[in-house]
Amino acid sequence: MKNALTDQAPDIAAPSVALKVHPWRSALYEELHNRPSPIIEGNCHVAHFTVLLNDNREDLHAHVVDLCRRFSVPAPAPESSCLYQDFGGFELRWERHLEFANFTFICPDVEPFSADALSFVPKDWLAAMPGELVVAVNLALVDSLPDDKQIQRWFEGQRVSGAWVADDKAQVWTAFKLHSDGFGRIVVCNKGAETTTQQLTPYQTGRLVQRLFELETYRLMSLIALPIARQMGGELSRIEDNLATLNQSISDIDAGKDERVLLQELSQLAAEVERHRSNTNFRFSAAVAYHDLVRDRLRQLKESPIDGMQSLREFLERRLTPGIKTCNSVRDRLEDLSRRINRTTSLLRTRVDLSIQEQNQHLLSSMNRRSQLQLRLQQTVEGLSVVAIGYYILALLGIAFTALKAAGLNINSDLLKGIALPLVLGTVYWGVHRLRQHITRRARVPGAAQDADEQKGK
């Protein structure tokens, strides 16, 4: 059994070296040796399952521990990411990845696609496996080249793709479809071509089986995004139509149209697009990553064509690549919609700003007119004030002149009031004008007037 290393790295022990090492140092060294290929010899049946990981990581680990207890074998630690253990009648290879977990059962000396291939594995344990099953595939490893009738019987008459692999040392057939038992099927013949007598070693056979299972797992994991992309197509078309309608409304907007309503509708569209982006961004990115892994595994197979048969690479490039392009197209449409909504929002906000500036200009013009009216009214009131003040001063002077005449002075009070009239009006006008100038200067420079007042106070 092999478990993932999570212990701290040991300190470097040397007489002349005393260094503090990183706690992940040992795990980083072992990462390149993690999940090694199995060693497979002779004819065997291999069953492979892939289940999704959501909130069931602990449940899957407990499920593996339960199987180990039933067969009295060492169980993996809770933080372990893999388990490779011989259970007697079969070998189990359990691997826990970021998004899924793999269960691979290697059963030696079993007829291809036999009904009792997994008879050693408890049926109730298999039925209680946590998580949603994505991949279930049976692989038959044979050392004698099957004829066409055997291929047709094993694959139940379905169209088969195949190729020479591993530098013509082995041959592989698969239909990339589910069969009557609900499993996919792969046949591997470990026998070289007539031009070579070499065969795959047990280690090379294990590597080939592992690559075939990875090819099956990654191609299905990449296609999980395709139903989401197809469902998103109608939603994106609706959003694009709404955006086009809003753009037309903006271009036809008039003074009576409330632009805030359009901004609110745009904000709702933007929120909807961002919600779709956040819900699908990981899935679409993962689809691209899994597709890259599929192409990488196809390169590692080193295929050579079989006469009259479609190769694995040809089938996947014709059938898988369009689905991935569909996912990429939907993701690009989402990004383009986000950019277009952002540009439309900026355009509408610019129009709103211009409208606000226009309103401010009208307001300033109205205030300017009001100020001019107030100035004229002030000037009118100022003239009336001069007349009123002059009238009261002349009245007081008239009383004074009458009193002086009564005192015996030979004066003409009416004549004196007539002479004093221009002098009084001029003096009052000059005084009122100076007072207004002083108040205006204090209003324009309040800080300077305050400093002047403080200086006077000192």
Backbone torsions as a table, in degrees:
resi	resn	phi	psi	omega
1	MET	NA	143.5	179.1
2	LYS	-129.8	123.2	178.1
3	ASN	-110.3	155.9	177.6
4	ALA	-66.2	136.6	-178.8
5	LEU	-80.6	122.9	177.8
6	THR	-126.7	-1.3	180.0
7	ASP	-71.2	160.2	178.3
8	GLN	-70.1	149.0	-179.5
9	ALA	-70.4	140.5	179.0
10	PRO	-70.6	152.3	175.1
11	ASP	-67.8	153.2	178.5
12	ILE	-72.9	121.7	-177.8
13	ALA	-103.9	104.2	177.5
14	ALA	-152.5	145.8	-176.7
15	PRO	-58.0	-36.4	-173.9
16	SER	-107.1	5.0	-176.9
17	VAL	-126.1	127.3	175.8
18	ALA	-137.8	93.8	-175.5
19	LEU	-121.0	146.4	174.6
20	LYS	-90.6	118.9	-173.6
21	VAL	-96.0	159.0	177.7
22	HIS	-71.0	141.3	-178.0
23	PRO	-64.0	-19.7	-179.6
24	TRP	-96.9	4.7	-172.4
25	ARG	-58.5	-48.4	-178.4
26	SER	-65.2	-40.9	179.3
27	ALA	-64.6	-36.1	178.0
28	LEU	-67.2	-36.1	175.6
29	TYR	-64.6	-41.7	-176.2
30	GLU	-77.7	-14.8	-177.5
31	GLU	-60.3	-37.4	179.7
32	LEU	-69.7	-17.4	179.7
33	HIS	-107.4	8.0	-179.2
34	ASN	-77.5	152.1	179.9
35	ARG	52.1	59.9	178.7
36	PRO	-71.1	162.5	178.6
37	SER	-72.2	149.0	177.6
38	PRO	-73.7	163.6	174.4
39	ILE	-104.3	113.8	-174.3
40	ILE	-121.9	125.9	179.3
41	GLU	-123.6	137.6	173.0
42	GLY	71.2	-173.9	179.2
43	ASN	-69.1	139.9	178.5
44	CYS	-160.7	166.4	174.9
45	HIS	-116.2	132.8	-178.7
46	VAL	-125.0	124.1	176.6
47	ALA	-109.4	133.4	-175.5
48	HIS	-127.4	131.0	177.8
49	PHE	-125.4	143.6	173.9
50	THR	-129.7	124.3	178.5
51	VAL	-120.3	146.6	-179.4
52	LEU	-76.1	148.4	175.9
53	LEU	-104.2	119.5	173.5
54	ASN	-122.4	-94.0	174.4
55	ASP	-108.6	23.9	-173.2
56	ASN	-115.0	21.8	-179.2
57	ARG	-62.8	-45.9	179.4
58	GLU	-68.1	-35.9	179.3
59	ASP	-65.1	-40.1	178.2
60	LEU	-64.8	-41.1	178.1
61	HIS	-63.6	-42.9	178.3
62	ALA	-63.7	-33.3	178.5
63	HIS	-65.8	-41.6	177.5
64	VAL	-66.7	-41.3	178.6
65	VAL	-60.9	-38.2	178.8
66	ASP	-62.5	-41.5	177.3
67	LEU	-64.3	-41.4	179.2
68	CYS	-62.7	-38.5	179.0
69	ARG	-66.8	-36.4	179.6
70	ARG	-63.5	-34.3	-177.5
71	PHE	-102.9	6.2	176.8
72	SER	56.2	48.5	176.0
73	VAL	-119.0	158.2	-179.0
74	PRO	-61.2	136.1	-179.3
75	ALA	-93.9	152.4	178.6
76	PRO	-73.3	154.4	176.4
77	ALA	-70.5	157.5	-178.1
78	PRO	-57.7	-32.1	-178.1
79	GLU	-90.3	2.2	-178.3
80	SER	-70.2	146.5	178.3
81	SER	-108.7	-1.6	-179.7
82	CYS	-157.1	158.3	176.6
83	LEU	-148.0	124.1	176.3
84	TYR	-122.5	109.0	-171.5
85	GLN	-144.8	138.9	174.6
86	ASP	-88.8	120.0	-178.7
87	PHE	-99.7	13.4	179.5
88	GLY	101.7	-81.1	-179.6
89	GLY	-82.0	-12.7	179.5
90	PHE	-153.4	163.7	175.3
91	GLU	-114.2	131.9	179.2
92	LEU	-107.0	132.1	172.8
93	ARG	-122.3	108.8	-179.8
94	TRP	-110.3	128.5	-179.4
95	GLU	-133.5	131.0	179.6
96	ARG	-110.3	115.9	-179.5
97	HIS	-101.1	-169.9	-177.7
98	LEU	-69.2	-39.7	-173.2
99	GLU	-117.2	-13.0	-178.5
100	PHE	-151.2	168.9	176.7
101	ALA	-129.2	143.6	-178.1
102	ASN	-111.3	139.4	170.9
103	PHE	-122.8	118.3	-179.9
104	THR	-122.0	121.9	-179.4
105	PHE	-110.6	120.4	179.9
106	ILE	-105.3	115.5	-176.6
107	CYS	-117.3	108.6	-177.0
108	PRO	-77.3	156.3	173.8
109	ASP	54.9	49.7	177.8
110	VAL	-123.6	138.8	179.0
111	GLU	-63.4	146.3	-178.9
112	PRO	-56.5	124.9	175.3
113	PHE	57.7	37.7	177.3
114	SER	-73.6	148.7	-178.4
115	ALA	-68.7	-26.0	-179.6
116	ASP	-101.0	27.3	-178.7
117	ALA	-63.4	-38.4	-179.4
118	LEU	-104.2	30.0	-177.1
119	SER	-66.3	-25.8	-179.7
120	PHE	-75.5	-19.7	-178.8
121	VAL	-88.2	128.8	180.0
122	PRO	-56.7	127.7	-177.6
123	LYS	-67.1	-37.5	178.9
124	ASP	-66.2	-31.5	177.6
125	TRP	-68.7	-42.3	178.1
126	LEU	-64.2	-41.3	-177.3
127	ALA	-67.5	-26.0	-177.7
128	ALA	-94.6	14.3	-178.1
129	MET	-63.6	124.4	-178.1
130	PRO	-70.9	156.9	175.0
131	GLY	93.5	168.6	-179.9
132	GLU	-93.1	126.3	-178.0
133	LEU	-77.2	130.4	177.3
134	VAL	-110.6	-44.6	-176.0
135	VAL	-120.7	131.4	170.4
136	ALA	-142.7	109.5	-173.9
137	VAL	-138.8	138.3	174.7
138	ASN	-104.6	136.3	178.0
139	LEU	-122.5	129.8	177.3
140	ALA	-108.5	123.3	177.8
141	LEU	-104.9	117.2	-178.8
142	VAL	-123.9	158.4	-180.0
143	ASP	-113.0	6.0	175.5
144	SER	-123.2	137.5	-175.3
145	LEU	-67.7	120.0	-179.2
146	PRO	-76.1	155.1	176.2
147	ASP	-89.1	178.9	-176.2
148	ASP	-64.0	-35.3	-179.4
149	LYS	-65.9	-40.6	178.5
150	GLN	-64.5	-41.1	179.0
151	ILE	-62.3	-43.6	179.8
152	GLN	-65.0	-38.1	-179.7
153	ARG	-70.0	-43.5	-179.6
154	TRP	-63.9	-38.5	-177.6
155	PHE	-98.3	13.3	172.7
156	GLU	55.3	39.4	175.6
157	GLY	76.2	5.3	-179.9
158	GLN	-78.4	156.8	179.7
159	ARG	-68.2	132.6	-172.0
160	VAL	-112.7	142.0	170.1
161	SER	-109.8	145.4	-177.6
162	GLY	-160.2	168.0	-178.5
163	ALA	-167.8	156.6	165.2
164	TRP	-74.7	138.9	-177.8
165	VAL	-132.2	168.6	176.5
166	ALA	54.6	52.2	178.3
167	ASP	59.0	44.3	176.5
168	ASP	62.8	25.7	177.2
169	LYS	-92.3	-13.2	-178.9
170	ALA	-151.9	165.6	-179.2
171	GLN	-129.5	141.6	-175.1
172	VAL	-129.2	139.2	174.1
173	TRP	-131.8	143.0	174.1
174	THR	-160.0	155.7	179.4
175	ALA	-105.3	-9.4	-177.5
176	PHE	55.8	32.7	-179.5
177	LYS	-139.8	163.7	175.2
178	LEU	-83.3	147.6	-179.3
179	HIS	-110.7	-171.9	-172.7
180	SER	-63.4	-24.4	179.1
181	ASP	-88.8	2.9	-179.7
182	GLY	83.7	3.3	-179.9
183	PHE	-105.7	153.4	162.2
184	GLY	-79.9	164.3	-176.7
185	ARG	-135.8	141.7	176.4
186	ILE	-137.3	136.9	175.6
187	VAL	-118.9	130.5	178.4
188	VAL	-123.0	125.6	176.1
189	CYS	-109.1	114.6	-179.1
190	ASN	-88.0	73.8	178.1
191	LYS	-148.8	127.8	-176.0
192	GLY	-71.5	167.3	177.7
193	ALA	-70.1	170.5	-178.6
194	GLU	-64.3	-24.2	-178.9
195	THR	-79.2	-8.7	179.8
196	THR	-142.9	144.7	177.9
197	THR	-101.0	3.5	-178.0
198	GLN	-76.9	150.3	173.9
199	GLN	-127.1	167.9	178.7
200	LEU	-75.7	138.8	173.2
201	THR	-72.1	163.8	177.9
202	PRO	-55.3	-37.3	178.2
203	TYR	-68.6	-43.0	178.3
204	GLN	-64.7	-36.6	177.2
205	THR	-63.1	-43.4	177.9
206	GLY	-62.1	-40.3	177.6
207	ARG	-63.8	-41.5	179.6
208	LEU	-63.8	-44.9	178.4
209	VAL	-61.7	-42.3	179.5
210	GLN	-63.0	-41.5	179.5
211	ARG	-65.9	-38.3	179.4
212	LEU	-65.6	-40.9	177.2
213	PHE	-67.3	-39.6	176.8
214	GLU	-64.2	-38.2	177.1
215	LEU	-60.8	-43.8	179.6
216	GLU	-67.8	-41.3	-178.1
217	THR	-67.8	-47.8	-175.1
218	TYR	-69.1	-33.1	-179.8
219	ARG	-69.4	-37.0	177.6
220	LEU	-73.8	-38.2	177.5
221	MET	-64.7	-34.4	178.0
222	SER	-69.5	-30.7	-177.4
223	LEU	-82.9	-5.9	176.8
224	ILE	-60.1	-29.9	-178.8
225	ALA	-75.8	-16.6	-174.6
226	LEU	-66.6	-47.3	176.5
227	PRO	-59.8	-35.1	177.4
228	ILE	-64.8	-42.3	179.6
229	ALA	-64.1	-40.8	179.4
230	ARG	-66.3	-39.4	178.2
231	GLN	-67.1	-34.6	-179.2
232	MET	-72.1	-21.1	-177.0
233	GLY	-57.7	-48.0	179.3
234	GLY	-65.0	-39.2	178.5
235	GLU	-62.6	-43.3	-178.8
236	LEU	-67.5	-36.3	177.1
237	SER	-62.9	-41.7	177.9
238	ARG	-63.1	-43.1	179.8
239	ILE	-65.4	-40.1	178.4
240	GLU	-63.5	-39.9	177.4
241	ASP	-63.9	-42.4	178.2
242	ASN	-63.6	-39.1	178.9
243	LEU	-66.6	-40.1	177.3
244	ALA	-63.0	-39.4	177.9
245	THR	-64.3	-41.9	178.3
246	LEU	-64.6	-40.6	177.6
247	ASN	-62.2	-39.3	177.5
248	GLN	-66.6	-37.9	178.1
249	SER	-65.0	-36.6	179.1
250	ILE	-67.8	-40.6	-179.5
251	SER	-69.5	-28.2	-179.2
252	ASP	-100.3	14.8	-174.1
253	ILE	-68.1	144.4	178.3
254	ASP	-121.5	179.0	-175.2
255	ALA	-65.4	-28.0	-176.9
256	GLY	-85.0	-7.1	-177.8
257	LYS	-81.9	134.6	179.0
258	ASP	-82.0	109.5	-177.3
259	GLU	-71.3	-20.9	178.4
260	ARG	-65.8	-31.0	176.5
261	VAL	-63.9	-42.6	178.0
262	LEU	-65.4	-39.4	177.6
263	LEU	-62.9	-38.8	178.4
264	GLN	-65.6	-42.1	178.2
265	GLU	-65.2	-40.2	176.7
266	LEU	-63.2	-40.2	178.6
267	SER	-62.8	-39.2	177.6
268	GLN	-64.7	-41.7	176.3
269	LEU	-63.1	-42.9	179.8
270	ALA	-62.3	-42.1	179.1
271	ALA	-63.6	-38.4	179.7
272	GLU	-66.8	-42.1	178.8
273	VAL	-65.6	-42.5	179.7
274	GLU	-65.7	-33.8	176.6
275	ARG	-64.9	-43.6	177.2
276	HIS	-63.9	-38.6	179.5
277	ARG	-63.7	-45.6	-178.9
278	SER	-66.5	-31.9	-178.8
279	ASN	-77.7	-24.9	-172.7
280	THR	-117.0	-8.6	-173.9
281	ASN	-61.1	-46.4	179.8
282	PHE	-63.9	-42.9	-176.6
283	ARG	-64.3	-42.9	179.8
284	PHE	-69.4	-39.3	176.9
285	SER	-64.4	-40.1	178.1
286	ALA	-65.1	-35.7	178.4
287	ALA	-60.9	-42.2	178.4
288	VAL	-65.3	-42.7	-179.5
289	ALA	-64.7	-43.5	178.9
290	TYR	-65.6	-36.9	178.1
291	HIS	-64.6	-38.7	175.5
292	ASP	-61.7	-38.6	177.4
293	LEU	-66.6	-36.8	176.8
294	VAL	-60.8	-48.0	179.3
295	ARG	-63.6	-35.4	177.5
296	ASP	-65.8	-42.0	179.3
297	ARG	-68.0	-33.5	176.2
298	LEU	-64.0	-39.3	177.2
299	ARG	-64.0	-38.3	-178.6
300	GLN	-69.9	-23.1	178.8
301	LEU	-68.7	-27.0	179.9
302	LYS	55.4	63.7	-174.8
303	GLU	-73.9	149.3	166.8
304	SER	-130.4	140.4	-173.2
305	PRO	-71.4	151.2	170.3
306	ILE	-102.8	133.0	-176.8
307	ASP	-57.1	129.0	175.8
308	GLY	77.7	13.0	-177.4
309	MET	-135.9	140.3	178.7
310	GLN	-75.0	133.9	-178.9
311	SER	-77.7	165.4	178.5
312	LEU	-63.1	-43.3	-179.3
313	ARG	-63.1	-43.8	-178.6
314	GLU	-62.8	-42.4	-179.6
315	PHE	-64.1	-47.9	-176.1
316	LEU	-68.5	-36.3	178.3
317	GLU	-66.6	-33.6	-179.5
318	ARG	-81.6	-30.5	-173.4
319	ARG	-105.6	-36.4	-176.0
320	LEU	-85.6	-41.2	-175.8
321	THR	-59.3	-41.9	177.2
322	PRO	-59.6	-37.3	177.7
323	GLY	-63.8	-41.8	178.6
324	ILE	-66.6	-37.8	177.0
325	LYS	-64.8	-34.4	175.6
326	THR	-62.5	-43.9	177.5
327	CYS	-62.0	-43.3	178.9
328	ASN	-64.4	-36.6	179.3
329	SER	-64.5	-43.1	179.2
330	VAL	-65.5	-41.0	178.0
331	ARG	-63.0	-41.3	177.8
332	ASP	-65.4	-36.7	177.7
333	ARG	-64.1	-39.1	177.0
334	LEU	-62.4	-45.6	179.4
335	GLU	-64.3	-40.7	179.5
336	ASP	-65.9	-39.7	177.7
337	LEU	-62.5	-40.9	179.2
338	SER	-62.2	-42.8	178.8
339	ARG	-66.5	-41.5	-179.3
340	ARG	-65.4	-41.6	178.1
341	ILE	-64.3	-37.5	178.4
342	ASN	-64.4	-41.3	178.4
343	ARG	-67.0	-42.0	179.1
344	THR	-63.3	-40.5	178.2
345	THR	-63.3	-41.7	178.4
346	SER	-63.0	-41.9	178.9
347	LEU	-62.4	-44.8	-179.0
348	LEU	-67.3	-38.5	177.6
349	ARG	-64.5	-35.1	176.5
350	THR	-63.9	-41.6	178.0
351	ARG	-65.8	-38.0	177.4
352	VAL	-64.3	-42.6	178.2
353	ASP	-62.2	-42.5	177.9
354	LEU	-63.4	-39.6	177.8
355	SER	-63.6	-40.4	178.4
356	ILE	-65.8	-41.7	178.2
357	GLN	-62.9	-39.3	177.6
358	GLU	-63.6	-41.7	176.7
359	GLN	-62.8	-39.7	178.1
360	ASN	-64.2	-37.8	177.6
361	GLN	-64.1	-42.6	176.7
362	HIS	-62.2	-39.6	179.7
363	LEU	-65.1	-42.8	179.2
364	LEU	-64.9	-40.1	178.6
365	SER	-63.3	-41.4	177.8
366	SER	-63.3	-41.6	178.0
367	MET	-64.8	-36.9	178.5
368	ASN	-64.3	-42.3	177.4
369	ARG	-63.3	-41.1	178.1
370	ARG	-63.5	-39.6	178.8
371	SER	-63.9	-40.6	177.9
372	GLN	-63.8	-41.0	176.9
373	LEU	-63.5	-40.5	178.5
374	GLN	-64.7	-37.8	178.5
375	LEU	-64.4	-44.7	179.0
376	ARG	-63.5	-41.7	178.0
377	LEU	-63.3	-38.5	178.9
378	GLN	-64.4	-42.7	178.3
379	GLN	-63.5	-39.9	178.0
380	THR	-63.6	-45.0	179.4
381	VAL	-64.5	-35.2	179.1
382	GLU	-63.3	-42.7	178.2
383	GLY	-64.0	-42.7	178.6
384	LEU	-65.3	-34.9	179.1
385	SER	-65.5	-39.8	178.7
386	VAL	-61.5	-43.3	-179.0
387	VAL	-65.3	-44.2	-177.2
388	ALA	-65.3	-45.5	-179.6
389	ILE	-64.2	-41.6	178.5
390	GLY	-62.0	-38.5	-179.6
391	TYR	-62.7	-45.0	-178.6
392	TYR	-68.7	-34.9	178.3
393	ILE	-67.3	-41.3	178.3
394	LEU	-65.2	-35.2	176.7
395	ALA	-62.9	-42.0	177.9
396	LEU	-65.9	-39.6	178.0
397	LEU	-65.0	-37.3	178.0
398	GLY	-60.9	-40.4	177.7
399	ILE	-64.5	-39.8	-179.7
400	ALA	-66.9	-43.3	-179.8
401	PHE	-64.0	-39.5	178.6
402	THR	-63.6	-39.1	178.7
403	ALA	-65.6	-40.8	179.5
404	LEU	-66.2	-38.8	178.9
405	LYS	-66.1	-38.9	177.7
406	ALA	-66.8	-25.4	-179.8
407	ALA	-77.4	-5.9	176.8
408	GLY	113.2	-3.2	177.4
409	LEU	-77.0	135.0	-179.7
410	ASN	-85.5	82.0	-179.2
411	ILE	-127.6	155.2	175.0
412	ASN	-102.5	105.1	-175.8
413	SER	-64.4	-35.9	179.8
414	ASP	-67.3	-38.1	179.4
415	LEU	-66.0	-42.9	-179.5
416	LEU	-65.0	-37.8	177.0
417	LYS	-65.0	-37.7	177.0
418	GLY	-64.4	-38.1	178.6
419	ILE	-69.2	-37.1	-176.6
420	ALA	-76.6	-17.1	-175.4
421	LEU	-56.4	-54.7	-178.9
422	PRO	-65.3	-34.2	-179.7
423	LEU	-66.1	-43.0	-179.7
424	VAL	-65.9	-46.5	-179.7
425	LEU	-61.7	-42.0	179.1
426	GLY	-63.2	-43.1	-179.3
427	THR	-65.1	-43.8	179.8
428	VAL	-63.9	-42.5	179.2
429	TYR	-61.3	-45.3	-179.9
430	TRP	-61.3	-42.8	-179.6
431	GLY	-65.0	-44.1	178.9
432	VAL	-64.5	-40.0	179.6
433	HIS	-63.9	-43.2	178.9
434	ARG	-65.1	-40.4	178.8
435	LEU	-62.4	-41.6	178.5
436	ARG	-64.9	-40.8	177.3
437	GLN	-61.6	-42.2	-180.0
438	HIS	-63.1	-44.0	179.2
439	ILE	-64.6	-39.3	179.0
440	THR	-63.7	-42.4	179.2
441	ARG	-64.0	-40.0	178.9
442	ARG	-66.2	-35.8	178.7
443	ALA	-69.6	-34.4	-179.4
444	ARG	-75.1	-37.9	-177.8
445	VAL	-124.3	79.2	-177.6
446	PRO	-68.8	-34.6	179.7
447	GLY	-65.7	-42.5	-180.0
448	ALA	-65.6	-40.9	179.0
449	ALA	-64.1	-37.6	179.5
450	GLN	-67.2	-40.3	177.3
451	ASP	-63.7	-39.0	179.1
452	ALA	-64.6	-39.8	178.2
453	ASP	-64.2	-39.5	179.8
454	GLU	-66.0	-39.7	177.7
455	GLN	-62.1	-41.8	178.5
456	LYS	-65.4	-37.1	179.2
457	GLY	-64.9	-36.9	177.9
458	LYS	-70.7	NA	NA
